[in-house]
Amino acid sequence: MIDNALIALDALFDPMRLAALFAGMLVGMVFGMLPGLGGVAAVSILLPFIYYLDDYSGLAMLLGAVSVVYTSDTITSVLLGAPGSPASAPTAIEGHALAKQGQAARALGVGFLASMVGGLVGSLVLFFAIPIAGPIVLMLSTPELFMLALVGLFFASSMIGKDLAKGLAAAALGVLLGVVGPAQAAADFRFTFGQVYLLDGFSLTIVALGLFGVAEVISMLAQGGGISHQKMEVTQWGEGFRDFWRHRWLVLRASLIGVLGGFVPAVGASASTWVAYGHAIRSTKDKSKFGKGEIRGIAASEGANNATVISDLVPTLLFSVPGGPAAAIFLGALFSFGYYPGPRMVTQNPDLMFLIVWSVALTSIVGAALCFAITPMLARLTRIPFAIIAAPLVLVMVIGAYQATSTIGDIFMLFMLGALGWLMKHGGWPRAPALVGFVLSSPMEQYFWLTNQIHGWSWLTRPGVLIIASIIVIPLLISAFRKLRQWQSAEGMTEPDAPEATEECNRSVALMLAALAAALFLYALWETFTFNPASRLMPLLAIAPGVPLTLWLVLRGVREYQPDLGRDAGELKILAVLLAYAVALWAIGLTIPTLVLLCWMLLAQAQMRLWTAALYGAAVFGMIWFLFDVLRGDPPVGALIPLN
C-alpha cells in the first residue's frame, strides 16, 4: 500500500499534473465564492478541457476544483450572508452574524482552518480505509440508511429555538417542499399544479439561496450602510487561530461526521454539515449564542462539509453510485478515461485511488493558504455600502438559480422562496430546520419505502438500527435526567435554552405566515387523497404535525396580534422590486430589466454618482453576460417581447 501511495505521489508531482491540479483549484475557488454555483458548475466548466490532458492530469484538475469549493465559499457566506453552496448555510448563519459585529476575520480564520483539517481528515481516513471501505458501505442496508437520515432530522431539532411550535412547523414545511415532484415509491407527481417546471421538484440550490441569500440581501439593502458597522482587523488572525485550537476536537469530530455522511449515498455534504452543526449545539452547555454568531457552529460545519468531499467518492469509486452531483460528473470522467469503478478498482487501480487522496490533501492546504492571502482585500467589502455589492450579488444568485433547469421558473422560485425566507425571518420562524427537512425528505422516503418492502417492521430490531437509534435516544435520556435533577434541586437552576436564531418577531408577519402555512398544509392534506397509498406516506409525515402546529400558531397570532407591519415597510418595498424584476425577466428578457435594476440599486439605493454608476453598472452587466457565456447557457428570453 505504501509503495502504491508513493508512486501516486510521484505521478502527481509531474509539473503538468501539478499545473492542472492548481488550475482546477483556482476555478473551484472562484466558483465557490459565487453564490449558487459551487462545485457542480466548476467541474462542468472544466469538463471539456480535461480531455486535452492525460488521465491523471484531467482527473487531478477536477479534484482540485471540488476540493476547495467548500473552503472558498466560506468567504461569501461570512461576508455577504449568502451561502456559497447549500452545505455552507450554517456558516452563513453564524459567520455573517460575526461579520456584522466586526469579527469577520475571526470567523473566516476558523472556517479556513476547519476546512483544511476536514479535507486532511477525509484524505487520511480514505488512505487507510481504501481496503476496507467496500465492506463497511455494504454493511449499511436500507434500514440503517433510514435511521441515519432520522439522526440528521433529530439534530435539526436542536436548531428549533425557544419557540418549539415555530421550529417544528418550519421543519414540516421543509419536508413538504421536498416532496414536490415525482414520488419515490409510486408513479405519482405530487403538488405540481399542472406545471411542467414542478415535475422535477425544487432545486436545493434555489431553496438555499432563496431562504437565506435573498432574504439577507433584502434586510441589508433596507438597513443601508456596510455589512459591518464596526471596524475589523483582517490582517491579525491570532484570535481565529486561538478559537480553532480551542475547538480542535470539535473540528475533528465534525470531520468524522462528514466522512460518514459522504459514505452514505444521497446524504452528502448538505445533510452531514447540519448533523455536525447540531452536534456542536448539543455538545455546548451555553446554547444562547447559536444563531447570533457562535464560532463553534462555523468550526463544526466547515470541518464536516470539506471532509465529505473526498468520502463522497467512496460509493462513486466502489459501486458507481455518486455520492453527490459533482461526484456524478467525476464518475463520467472516469468512464471517459477508461476506468470502470467497482469493488475491484482497489486492487486494479490502486495508484489512481491514492492520486485522489494526495490531490485532495494538497489542495486542502494550498486552498486554505490562498484564502488567507486574499481575505484582507475581500474583507474590505464589509465597509462598502451594501447596495454596491448587492447589485452583482443578486444577479449572480439569479444565474446560480437559473442553472437548475434553465427556465424562467428557476428565477420565479428563487424570489418566491426569498419572500418565504423573509417572512420566516421576521415572523420568528427559524429557517435552518426548513432547509434540513428539505434535504432529508428524499433519502428518508426512499429508504423507508425500501425498508418496509424488504423487511416489514422487523427492521426495528436490527443491531445496526438500534446502535444508530441510540444516537437519538441517549441524548434524550440524558436531557430528561438533567431536567429531573433540576426539578428536584432546591436551587431551581435550569439549563440554558436552545438557540433562537431569529430576530425580534414582527407580530403581523408572524400571523400572516402562520395563516399562509396553515392554508398550505390543509390544501396538501386534501391533495394527498388523490395520491397512491405508497406516495402519501412522506407528505403525511409532514402534514400530520404541520396542520395542528400552524393552526395553533394562527390562534396564538390572533391573540397576540399587533399592527406592526409598517416597521418593515422598507424591506417590503425591496421585496416587491425583486419580485417585479422576476416578472419583467419573464415578460421582456434579461437586458432591459437588469439595466433598470442596476440603475435603481446604484443610483437610488447606493446613491452613486451618475458616471461612476454607469461605469460600474456596465462592468457588472458585462460580467453577467460573460458568466452566461462561460456556463454555456442562454439568458432568459422574454415571453411577451422576445429580444433575442
N, C-alpha and C positions, 0 to 999 in steps of 0.2 A: 504493500500500500504506500509506504514511504517513497519507494522508487518511482511509482506512478505519479505521486504528488510532485516530486522534484522534476520529473520530465515535463509535466504540465506547466510548472512554474518557469522552466527554461523556455518552453514554447511561447508562453505569454510575453516574456521579456524580449522577444524579437521586436525590433524597432517599429516595423509596420503594424504589428498587432497591438503594441502599446499605443501607437498613434490612433488606431481605430478605437481602442478602448476609451481613450481620453476624449476623442471626438464625440463618441456616443455620450460620454459623461456630460460634456458641455451642453449638448442638445437636451439631455434629460434635466439638467439644472434650469435651463431657460423655460422649458415647458412645465416643469414643476412649479415655477413661480407664476405661471399664468393660470388663474382660477378656472377649473373645469376641464382643463386639457390633460395634464398629467402623463402617466406612463403609457397609456394606450396611444395617445396622439404622438408621443415621442418615438415609440418603436414603429408606428405606422409611417412616420416621416422617413425614418432611416431604412425601412424595408427595401425600397428599390435600390439603395446604394450597396447593400451588403453583398449582392450577387456579383459585384465587380471585385470582391475580395475572396481570399481563400476561406475555408470553412471556419477555422479558429478565429480569424480576424473579424469575419462577419458576425459570428456569434458573440465575440467579445464586445463589438460595437453595440449590439442590442443589450447586453448585460450592463454595459457602462451606463446606458440610458435609464434602465429601470432601477438601477441600484441607488441613484441619487435623487430620484423624484421625491421621495418622502423626506429627504433631508432639505432640499431647497424649497419645498412647499411650506416649510416652517416659516420662511420669511414672509410670504403673503399672508399666512394665517395669523401671525403675530401682528404685523404692521397694519394690515388692512382689515382684519376680521373676516375675510372671505377665504374659506377652506381651499387650499390649492388642489386638494383631492378629497373625496368623501371621507377617507380614513384620517384626515387631519382636522376634522371638525372639533374634537376635544381640545386640540392645540389652539384652534381659533377662539374657543370659549375662554380658556384660561389665559392664553398668551396675549390676546387683544385687550383683555381687561388689565393686564400688567402694563401693556404699552400705553394705555390711557393714563396710567399712574406714573408714567415716565420711567418704567423699568423694562423697556423693550430689550435692552442689551442682556439683562439677566435672563429673560425668557428665552431669547434666541440662543444664548450660550448653553443653557441646559438642553434646549432642543437639539442643537447640533451635536453635542457630545452624546446625548442619549441615542440619537440616530446612528452615530458612528458605532457605538457599543452594540446596538441592536443588529447592525449589519455584520459586525465581527462575531457576535454570538451565533447568529444564523449560519455564518460560514463555518465556525468551529463545530457546531452541532452536526452540520451536514458532513463535515470532514470525517468525523468518527461514526456517523450514522449511516453512511452510504451502504455498507454491507448488511445492515440490519433494518434499514428504513422500510424496505418492502414488507417484511413480516409484520412490522409494527402497524403499518397502514392497513394491512389485510385483517388485522385483529379488530379493527373498528368497523362493525357492520351497521346497518341502518338504526337499530335501537340506540347504540352508543352515540351515533352522529346526531340523532334527535335529542338526546339528553345534553350533548354539548351545546346545541342551539338553545335549549332551555336554560342552560347555565348563562349563556350570553344574555338572554332575556331577564334572568334573575339579577345579574349585575346591573342591568339597565335600571332596575328598580331602585338602586342606590342613588340614581340621579333624579329621583322623583321630586325631591324638595320637601318643604314643610307642608304644602298643600297636597295631601295624598290623592284626593279626588282628581285634581287637575293633572297630576303626573300620570296616574293610571289612564285617564281619558286620553292624554297625549299619546301614550304607548299604544292604546287601542286604535287611535286614529292612524298611527303609522302603519300598523298591521293592515288596516283596511285599505290604505293607499297601496300597500304591497301586493294585495290580491287582485288589483285591477288588471284585466287582461286574461291571458289563457290560464285555465285551471291546470294544476299539476296532475290531477288524478282522473280527469274525465275530459271529454271533448266539449268543453264549455268555454265561452268567453264571458267574463263577468264584468258588469258595470261599464260597458263600453258605449252605451247610449247610441249605438249605431254608427259610431265614429271609427273610421279605419285607423286613425292615429293611435287609438287606445287599444288596439288589438294586441300590441306587444307590451302593454303596461307602461309604467313610468320609468324613466332612466334614473339610476342612482345619482348620477352627476347632476341632473336637473333638480332632483329633490334636495340634495345637499346645498347646492348653490342658491336655490330659492329660499329655503328655510333659514339659512344663515347668511349667505353673501348679500342677497338683495335686501333683506331686512336690515342688515347693518349699514349698507350704503344709504338707505332712506334715513335712518336715525342720524348718521354722521353728517349728511347733507343738511338736514334741518338744524342740527346743532351749530354748524358753522365752525370756522377756525380749523386748526390742525387736528390730527388724530390724538396727539398728546398735548395737554396744556401745561406740562411740566418739562423742564429741561432735562435731557438724559445724556449720560456719558456712554458713548458707544465704543470707545477705544480701551476701556478698562473692563476686562472680562473677569476680574477676580471674584466678584460675588457669584457670577454664574458658575465658575469652576467650583467654588465652595459649596454651592447648592447641589451641584452634580455629585460631588464627593460625599456629601451628607446623605444623599438618597441613592447611592450607588447600588445597594442591594435591591431597592425597588426597581431600578432600571434593569437589573439582571433578571428579576422575577418577571417583569413585564416582557422582556425579550424572549424568555422561555414560553410565555403565553403566546406571543406572536409566532414562535416556531411551531407550536402545537396547532394554532389556527391555520397556518399555512399547509400543514399536513392534511387538513380536512378539506376536501373539495367543496366549493360553494360557500365556505365560511370566509376565508381570506382576510385581508388587512382591515377592511371596514368593520367586521364583527370583532376580530381579535383585539383591535385597538380599543373598542368600547369595553370589552371584557377587562382589559388591563386597566383602563380608566376607572372602571367600577371597583377593581381590586385596590387601586390606590385610595379610593374613598373608604372602602371597608376597612382598610388597614390603618386608617388615620383616626386618632382619638378626636381631634378638633376638626369637624367637617364643615365648619361655618364659612371657610374661605373658598370652598369649591364653587365654581361659577363666578367668582369675583376676582380671580387672579391667584390661583393656588399652583405653586411651582411643581408640586408632586404630580398634578394632573398632566402637565407637559412632559415630565420625565417618563411617566408610565406610557403615555400614548405614543410618544416618539420612539421609545425603545421597542414597543410592540410592532408598530407598522413597518419599521425597517427590517426587523427580524423576519417578518412574514414574506419579504421579497424573495429571499432565497428558498425558504421552506415551501413557498408556492410551487417551486419547480420539482418538488419530490413526487407528487402524484402525476405531474406532467411527464417526467422522465421515466418513471417506473410503470405507469399504467395508461399513458396517453390521455390522461384526464386533466385538463388545465386547471390549475388552482385559482386562476383569475384571468381577466381579459388580456392583460399583457402577456401572461404565460401562454395563452392560446395562440398569440401571434408568434411567440418564440417556438412553440410546437410546430407551426407551419414552416418556420425557417429551418428547423431540424430536418423535417421531411425533405425540404428542397435541397439540403446538403447531403442527403443520402443516409441520415441517421434514423433509426426506427426505434423509438422509445419502447421500453418494456423491462420486465424484471431482469432479463439477461444483459441489459445495457451496462450494468455494474461490472460485469466480467468482460464484456466485449469491447467497451469503450471507456475504460477507467480514466484515461488521460483527459477525455472530454469532461467527465464528471468533476475532476479536480481543477480543470480550467475554469469551470463555473465558480468553484469555491474561491480560487485565487482572484478572479476578476471582481467578484462582489466585495471581498475583503479589501482589495486595493482601492477600489473606487469609494468605498465607505470612508476610508481615511482621507484620501485626497479630496473628495467632495466636501467633507466637513471642513477641511482646511480652507478650501476656496470660499465656502460660505462665510467663514470667519473673516476672510480678507475683504469680501465685497459688502458685508453688512454695514460697516461705518458709513459708506456712501448711501446705501439704500435707507438706512435709518433716518437720514435727514428728511425723508418723505413725511415723517410724523410731525414735522413743524410747518410743512407747506399746507396752505388752505386745502381742505379735503376735496372741495369741488373740482380742483385742478386734477387731482388723482382720480376722482370718481368718473371723469369723462372717459378715459381709456379703460378703466376697470369695468364699468358697466358693459362697454362694447366687447371686451374680451370675454366676459361672462356670457354674453349673447352668442359669441362664436363657440365657446365651450359647450353651451347647451345645444346649439344648432347641429353639432357633430353627431348627436344621438341618432336622428333619422333624417336629417337634412330637410325637414319640413317646417312650415311656419308654426305647426303645433308645438314644436320644441320651445319656441320663443314665448308663445302664449302661456305654456305651462310654467316656464321659468318665472314669469312675472305674477302669474296666479298663485303659485306656491310662495313667491316672495310676499304677496299680500297675506297669505296664510301665516307665514313666518312673522310678519309684522304684527298681525292680530294676536298670535301666541305670545310674542314678546311683551306686548303692552297689556294683554289680558291675564298675565301671570301664569301662562302655561309653559312649562319648560319644553324646549324644542328637541333636546337630546333624546329623550325616550321615544319621540316620534320617529326620528331617524333610525334608532336601533330597531324599533318594531318593523319599519320598512325593510331594513337589511335582512332581518332574520325570518321574515314571513315566508319567503320562497323555500329556503332549505328546510325550515320546520315542516311545512306542508308536505314536501316531497318525502322527507324521511319518515314522517308519521304515517303517511298512507302506505308506504312500502313496509313499514314495521308491522302494521296491523294486518296487511295482506299475507305476510310471510309467517309471522309469529303469533298472531292473535293478541291476547293480553298476557301471554306467558312471558313476554319480553321484560315485564316489570321485575321479574325475579332473576334476570341475568346478572352475573357478578359485575361485568363492566358497567352496566346501567346503575347498579347500586353504588359502585365506587364513585361514579360521576355525580350521581344524585346527592351523595354525601357532601359535595361542594356547596350545595344549596342548603341541605338540612343542618349541617354542623354550625354554620354561622347563625342560622335562625335559632337553634337551641342555645347557643352562646348568648345571643342578644336577649332571648327570653329569660335566661338565667340571670343576666345582669340586671334586667328590669325588675325581676322578682326580688333580688337583693336590695335594689334601690328602694323598692316599695316597703321592704321590711326595715330598711335603715332609718334610724331616728333622725338622721341629718336631712333626709328628703332630697338628696342630690340627684340630679337627672343627667342623663347622657346628652351631649350636645346634639342638636337637631341635624338632620341631613341637609345638604346644601340646597338653598333655594334656587340659586342660579337664575333669578328673574329680578327685574327691576320693580319699582313700585307699580302696583296694578292700577290700570285705568278701569274703573267700575263699568263704564258704558261699553268699553271694548270687551271686557270680560263677559258681560251679559250677551252682547252681540255674538261673540264667538261660541258661547255655550249653546245659544239658540240655533246657530248655524250647524254646529256639530250634532246636536240632538236631532235636527231635521235630517241630516245626512245619515246618521245611524238608523233612524226609523225607516227611511227610504231603502237603505241597504237591507234591512230586515225583510221588508216586503218583497224586494227583488230576489232574495235568496230562494224564495219558494218556487221560482222558475228554473232553478239550477238542478242538475243531477245530484242525488244524495252525496256522492263522493266529493263533489266540488263545493258543497255547502260548509264543510267542516271548518276550514280556516276562516272564512268570513264570519261564521257564527262565534268562533273563539274571540274575535274582535268585537262583534256586535253585542254578545251577551253581557260583558261588563260595560261596554260603551253606552248603551241605552240608559240604564239606571244612573250611571255616573253623570252623564250630560244633563239628564232631566233634573237630577239633584242640583247640579250647578246652575241650571236655569232658575229653579225655585230660590236658591240662595242668592243668585244675582238680582232677582226681582226684589228680594228683601233688603239687599244691601245697595240697591241702585243709587247712583249719584250722577247728575247730568254734567259729567266732566270730560265729554268727548272733545270739547273745544280746546283743551290744553295741548292736544296733539294735532291741531289743525294744520300746522306747517308740514308735518310729516305726511298727513293725508293728501296734501296738495302734491307733494313729490311722488307719492304712490300713484296718484291719478295721472301725473305726467308720464310715468313709466308705462302704465297700462295703455295710455293713449299712444305711446311710441310703438308698443306691440301691435296695436290695431293699424297704425299707419304703415308699419312694415308689411303687414298682410295686404293692405289696400294698394300701396303705390311703390313698394320695393324698398331697397336699402338706402339709396343715395339721399333723397330729399329728407326723409325723417331723421336720418343720422346727422345730417348737417344742421337741421333745426335743433336737435337735442344738444349737439355740441355748442351751438350758439347760446342756448338757454343756460347750460351749465357754466360755460366760461364767462359769459357776459353778465347774466343775471345772478348766478349763484357765486361764482368766484370773483366777479367784478374786475376782470382783467381789462386792460386797455385794448382798444379795437385791433390795432396792428399786431400786438402780442398774441391776442386771442386768435387772430386769423392765421398766424404762422404756426402756433401750437396746434390749433384745430386741424390745419392741413396736414401736419405731421401725424397726428392721431388717425385721421381719416385714411391717409396713405398706409399706415401700419395695419389698419383693419383689412384693406384690400389685399395687402401683402400676405396676411395670415390666411385669408380665404384662398389665395393662390397657392401658398405652400401646402395647405391642407388638402389641396385638390378638390375643393368643394365650390359649388355655385352659391352665391349670396341669394338671399330671399328676393323673389321676383313678385311684383305687385299683382294681385288678382284682378284689380279694377283698372289700373293703368300700367300695364307692363312696360318696363323701361329697357329691358334687355332683349 
